[in-house]
């Protein structure tokens, strides 16, 4: 299997992604959802927000280390895991030699305090090892990569043991938004067994920045088709938060959705005249 580059990809989040493909939607009217769909949408929004925040913490930590002259490749870093804290997040960078996985650096974020960098050679905890195992598993299912660089996010499952591990196609080009190439693996508690897996697109869709005037900026948005689900996924929420502009999604059942600031809304499609 082709080795996936991950360290370079995380810098894409530091640089941001362009999001100026025009899609003008006039007289938007929301459609009410069933109670069951509302629950699904709320969970999707929360998952997408978690993926985005963990990805951003990893990006901030990576950018901070490079700014301080720490060469992650030079110290043997293979990847990272991000762990929730009551006041922020901790990003642990992990080396692959010698096994078992060992931390080589840890960056903690706590509220408004300055991030704390700790260069440390230490065995991972059992939980950290499980998360990194899950991270390795999700990279192994990237059958059709849409980028040479992939970032990863591993979060705990809600109400069940195990992990949700995401492989996110990344780019350092601020004028590109990679819609395709993202994968998710649901793993066991030890991170060694895949329970479920999925990709989120059938092709490597890339949306490009188009130049416009400042007057157009507020109306700029992306519109994408999605043929794998009847509702937007957490990856659509992640992409919306990443680019900072509204994202319109047409799902396989023909429904039109708007995602803005991480919130998903179903829109009424105007009837055609005649």
C-alpha positions as CSV (number, residue, x, y, z in Angstrom):
1,X,0.0,0.0,0.0
2,X,1.2,3.5,-0.8
3,X,2.4,5.2,2.3
4,X,0.1,8.2,3.2
5,X,1.8,11.5,4.0
6,X,0.1,13.1,7.0
7,X,2.4,15.7,8.5
8,X,2.4,18.0,5.5
9,X,-1.3,17.8,5.2
10,X,-2.1,19.3,8.6
11,X,-0.6,22.6,7.6
12,X,-3.4,23.0,5.1
13,X,-5.7,23.8,8.0
14,X,-3.4,26.4,9.3
15,X,-3.5,28.1,5.9
16,X,-7.2,27.7,5.5
17,X,-9.2,26.8,2.4
18,X,-10.7,29.0,-0.3
19,X,-14.5,29.0,-0.5
20,X,-15.9,31.3,-3.1
21,X,-17.8,29.2,-5.6
22,X,-20.9,31.2,-6.3
23,X,-24.4,29.8,-5.6
24,X,-27.2,32.3,-5.2
25,X,-30.2,31.0,-3.4
26,X,-33.1,33.4,-3.2
27,X,-36.2,33.3,-1.0
28,X,-35.0,30.4,1.0
29,X,-37.7,28.6,3.1
30,X,-36.9,25.9,5.6
31,X,-38.8,22.7,5.8
32,X,-39.7,21.0,9.1
33,X,-38.1,17.7,9.9
34,X,-39.4,14.7,11.7
35,X,-38.3,14.2,15.3
36,X,-36.2,11.2,14.2
37,X,-34.4,13.3,11.5
38,X,-33.9,16.1,13.9
39,X,-32.0,13.8,16.3
40,X,-29.9,12.5,13.4
41,X,-29.1,16.0,12.2
42,X,-28.1,17.2,15.7
43,X,-25.7,14.3,16.0
44,X,-24.3,14.9,12.6
45,X,-23.7,18.6,13.5
46,X,-22.0,17.7,16.7
47,X,-19.8,15.1,15.0
48,X,-18.8,17.5,12.2
49,X,-18.0,20.2,14.8
50,X,-15.8,17.7,16.8
51,X,-13.9,16.6,13.7
52,X,-13.3,20.3,12.7
53,X,-12.1,21.3,16.2
54,X,-9.8,18.4,16.6
55,X,-8.4,18.9,13.2
56,X,-7.8,22.6,14.0
57,X,-6.1,21.9,17.3
58,X,-3.7,19.5,15.5
59,X,-3.1,22.2,12.8
60,X,-2.4,24.8,15.5
61,X,0.0,22.5,17.3
62,X,1.9,21.6,14.2
63,X,2.2,25.2,13.1
64,X,3.3,26.2,16.5
65,X,6.0,23.5,16.6
66,X,7.4,24.5,13.2
67,X,7.4,28.1,14.2
68,X,9.5,27.2,17.2
69,X,12.0,25.2,15.1
70,X,10.8,21.7,16.0
71,X,11.1,19.4,13.0
72,X,8.5,16.7,13.5
73,X,9.9,14.5,10.8
74,X,13.4,14.8,12.2
75,X,12.3,13.6,15.7
76,X,10.5,10.6,14.1
77,X,6.9,11.7,14.3
78,X,4.5,9.3,12.5
79,X,1.3,11.1,13.4
80,X,-0.7,12.5,16.3
81,X,-3.8,12.1,18.4
82,X,-6.0,14.8,19.9
83,X,-7.6,14.4,23.3
84,X,-10.4,16.4,24.8
85,X,-9.7,18.3,28.0
86,X,-12.2,20.1,30.2
87,X,-10.7,23.5,29.2
88,X,-9.3,22.7,25.7
89,X,-7.3,19.9,24.0
90,X,-4.0,18.1,24.1
91,X,-2.2,17.1,20.9
92,X,0.3,14.2,21.3
93,X,2.8,13.5,18.5
94,X,3.7,9.9,18.2
95,X,6.9,8.1,16.9
96,X,6.9,4.6,15.5
97,X,10.3,3.5,16.6
98,X,10.9,1.7,18.8
99,X,7.5,0.1,19.3
100,X,5.2,0.3,21.2
101,X,4.1,3.8,20.1
102,X,5.8,6.5,22.1
103,X,5.1,10.2,22.5
104,X,7.8,12.6,21.4
105,X,6.0,15.8,21.9
106,X,2.8,17.1,23.5
107,X,1.1,20.4,23.0
108,X,-1.7,21.4,25.4
109,X,-4.3,24.1,24.9
110,X,-6.2,25.5,27.9
111,X,-8.7,28.3,27.5
112,X,-7.0,31.6,26.8
113,X,-3.6,30.5,28.1
114,X,-0.6,30.2,25.9
115,X,-0.2,26.7,24.5
116,X,2.2,24.6,26.5
117,X,4.9,22.6,24.5
118,X,6.4,19.5,26.2
119,X,9.1,17.5,24.4
120,X,8.8,14.1,26.1
121,X,9.9,10.6,25.4
122,X,7.2,8.5,27.1
123,X,5.1,5.3,26.5
124,X,1.5,6.1,25.4
125,X,-1.2,5.3,27.9
126,X,-3.6,2.4,27.1
127,X,-6.2,4.9,25.8
128,X,-3.7,6.8,23.7
129,X,-2.4,3.5,22.2
130,X,-5.9,2.5,21.3
131,X,-6.5,5.9,19.6
132,X,-3.3,5.7,17.6
133,X,-4.2,2.1,16.6
134,X,-7.5,3.4,15.3
135,X,-5.7,6.2,13.5
136,X,-3.5,3.6,11.7
137,X,-6.6,1.6,10.8
138,X,-8.5,4.4,9.1
139,X,-5.5,5.3,7.0
140,X,-5.3,1.7,5.9
141,X,-8.8,1.9,4.4
142,X,-8.1,4.9,2.1
143,X,-8.5,2.8,-1.0
144,X,-8.7,5.7,-3.5
145,X,-6.8,8.7,-2.1
146,X,-7.7,12.1,-3.3
147,X,-4.5,13.7,-2.0
148,X,-0.9,12.9,-1.2
149,X,-1.5,14.3,2.3
150,X,-4.1,13.1,4.9
151,X,-4.9,14.4,8.3
152,X,-6.5,12.2,10.9
153,X,-9.0,12.7,13.8
154,X,-9.9,10.1,16.3
155,X,-12.8,10.7,18.7
156,X,-14.7,8.4,21.1
157,X,-18.0,6.9,20.2
158,X,-21.1,8.3,22.0
159,X,-22.7,5.6,24.2
160,X,-20.6,2.8,22.9
161,X,-17.0,1.6,23.4
162,X,-14.5,2.2,20.7
163,X,-13.6,5.0,18.4
164,X,-14.6,7.0,15.3
165,X,-11.4,7.5,13.2
166,X,-11.4,9.9,10.3
167,X,-8.9,10.2,7.4
168,X,-9.3,13.6,5.9
169,X,-7.9,14.5,2.5
170,X,-5.8,17.7,2.9
171,X,-4.2,20.4,0.8
172,X,-1.9,23.3,1.5
173,X,-3.4,25.3,-1.4
174,X,-5.8,27.9,0.2
175,X,-7.7,28.1,-3.1
176,X,-8.9,24.5,-3.0
177,X,-11.4,22.7,-1.0
178,X,-11.2,18.9,-1.1
179,X,-14.8,17.5,-1.0
180,X,-13.8,14.0,-1.9
181,X,-11.5,11.4,-0.5
182,X,-12.6,11.4,3.2
183,X,-13.0,8.1,5.1
184,X,-14.3,7.0,8.5
185,X,-13.7,3.8,10.4
186,X,-15.6,2.7,13.5
187,X,-13.2,0.6,15.6
188,X,-13.2,-1.5,18.7
189,X,-12.1,-0.1,22.1
190,X,-8.5,-1.2,21.6
191,X,-8.4,0.4,18.1
192,X,-7.3,-2.9,16.5
193,X,-10.5,-4.0,14.8
194,X,-12.7,-2.2,12.2
195,X,-16.4,-2.6,13.1
196,X,-17.7,-0.4,10.3
197,X,-16.1,1.7,7.6
198,X,-17.2,4.1,4.9
199,X,-16.1,6.7,2.4
200,X,-18.1,9.8,1.9
201,X,-17.9,10.3,-1.8
202,X,-17.5,8.3,-5.0
203,X,-15.0,10.6,-6.6
204,X,-12.3,13.2,-5.9
205,X,-14.4,16.4,-6.1
206,X,-12.2,19.5,-5.7
207,X,-13.8,23.0,-5.5
208,X,-11.7,25.9,-6.6
209,X,-11.7,29.5,-5.5
210,X,-13.1,31.9,-8.2
211,X,-12.2,35.5,-8.1
212,X,-15.0,38.0,-7.3
213,X,-15.6,41.5,-6.0
214,X,-15.9,42.3,-2.3
215,X,-19.6,43.0,-3.0
216,X,-20.1,39.4,-3.9
217,X,-18.3,37.9,-1.0
218,X,-21.3,37.5,1.4
219,X,-23.3,35.6,-1.3
220,X,-20.5,33.3,-2.1
221,X,-21.1,29.6,-1.4
222,X,-20.5,26.1,-2.5
223,X,-23.1,23.7,-4.0
224,X,-22.4,20.0,-4.1
225,X,-24.3,16.8,-4.9
226,X,-24.2,13.9,-2.6
227,X,-25.4,10.5,-3.9
228,X,-24.5,8.2,-0.9
229,X,-27.0,9.5,1.7
230,X,-30.4,11.1,2.1
231,X,-28.9,13.7,4.5
232,X,-25.7,15.7,4.7
233,X,-22.9,14.0,6.7
234,X,-20.5,15.2,9.4
235,X,-17.9,15.7,6.6
236,X,-20.2,18.3,5.0
237,X,-20.4,20.1,8.4
238,X,-16.6,19.9,8.7
239,X,-16.1,21.4,5.2
240,X,-18.5,24.2,5.9
241,X,-16.7,25.1,9.1
242,X,-13.4,24.8,7.3
243,X,-14.2,27.1,4.5
244,X,-16.4,29.5,6.5
245,X,-19.0,30.0,3.8
246,X,-22.5,28.4,3.3
247,X,-22.5,24.9,1.8
248,X,-25.6,23.7,-0.2
249,X,-26.0,20.0,-0.5
250,X,-28.3,18.1,-2.8
251,X,-28.8,14.6,-1.5
252,X,-29.6,11.4,-3.4
253,X,-33.3,11.9,-2.7
254,X,-33.3,15.3,-4.4
255,X,-33.6,17.3,-1.2
256,X,-31.7,20.6,-0.9
257,X,-29.9,21.4,2.4
258,X,-28.0,24.5,3.6
259,X,-25.2,24.2,6.1
260,X,-24.0,27.5,7.6
261,X,-21.9,27.9,10.8
262,X,-22.1,24.1,11.3
263,X,-26.0,24.1,11.3
264,X,-27.9,22.0,8.8
265,X,-31.2,23.2,7.5
266,X,-33.6,21.5,4.9
267,X,-34.8,24.0,2.3
268,X,-38.0,24.0,0.3
269,X,-37.3,23.7,-3.4
270,X,-39.5,26.2,-5.3
271,X,-41.9,24.5,-7.7
272,X,-41.2,25.1,-11.4
273,X,-43.6,27.4,-13.2
274,X,-45.9,25.9,-15.7
